[in-house]
């Protein structure tokens, strides 16, 4: 059970892990969960689509500024 906000990035063409595994992760997240499927990316999405991955991570971090601190939940 995860209580902190979670950003899960998944490659659309991931040949190693099935996409429904990403959807199943949602069951274990109590708070904010965001799943982004990266178009055209493999399991190594940070290498396939670095600009998109970096933008999504940065946006997620910036959106979390000012949120409640989840460490004590």
FENHU-V673087 format. One record per residue. RES is the residue in three letters. PHI is phi as a letter, one per 40 degrees, with the letter a starting at -180 (* if undefined). OMEGA is omega in degrees with one decimal (NA if undefined). D_CENTER is the distance of its C-alpha to the mean C-alpha in Angstrom with 2 decimals. Layout:
res=(RES:RES)
phi=(PHI:PHI)
omega=(OMEGA:OMEGA)
d_center=(D_CENTER:D_CENTER)
This chain:
res=(UNK:UNK:UNK:UNK:UNK:UNK:UNK:UNK:UNK:UNK:UNK:UNK:UNK:UNK:UNK:UNK:UNK:UNK:UNK:UNK:UNK:UNK:UNK:UNK:UNK:UNK:UNK:UNK:UNK:UNK:UNK:UNK:UNK:UNK:UNK:UNK:UNK:UNK:UNK:UNK:UNK:UNK:UNK:UNK:UNK:UNK:UNK:UNK:UNK:UNK:UNK:UNK:UNK:UNK:UNK:UNK:UNK:UNK:UNK:UNK:UNK:UNK:UNK:UNK:UNK:UNK:UNK:UNK:UNK:UNK:UNK:UNK:UNK)
phi=(*:b:b:c:d:b:b:b:b:b:c:d:b:c:c:c:b:c:c:c:c:c:c:c:d:d:c:b:b:c:b:d:b:b:b:b:c:c:c:g:c:c:c:c:c:c:c:c:b:c:c:c:c:c:c:c:c:c:c:c:c:c:c:c:c:g:c:d:c:c:c:c:c)
omega=(-178.5:-176.9:-178.8:178.0:-176.1:170.2:178.3:178.2:-173.7:177.0:-179.7:-177.5:179.4:-179.5:-176.1:-178.8:-179.2:-175.6:179.6:173.2:178.0:178.8:-179.3:178.7:-178.7:-178.5:-175.0:-177.1:-177.8:-176.1:-174.7:178.2:176.4:176.1:174.9:174.8:-175.6:-177.8:176.3:-177.1:176.8:175.9:-179.5:-173.8:179.3:175.3:-178.2:-175.2:-173.7:-178.7:179.0:-179.6:-179.6:178.8:-180.0:178.8:-178.9:179.0:179.6:178.8:-178.8:178.3:-178.4:179.4:-179.8:176.4:175.2:176.0:-175.1:-176.2:-174.2:179.7:NA)
d_center=(15.89:13.22:14.41:12.32:9.54:6.02:2.79:1.51:3.77:7.08:10.58:12.95:15.74:14.41:17.80:16.93:14.57:14.97:12.53:13.86:12.54:8.95:10.76:12.73:10.12:10.51:14.05:13.46:11.67:14.55:13.24:10.64:7.61:5.66:4.89:5.95:8.58:10.18:13.89:16.23:13.93:14.71:13.22:13.73:11.60:12.04:15.72:15.89:14.25:14.21:15.03:12.27:9.58:11.59:12.04:8.52:8.08:11.64:11.47:8.94:11.36:14.34:13.59:13.50:16.87:19.59:17.66:19.28:18.91:17.22:18.99:22.00:20.66)
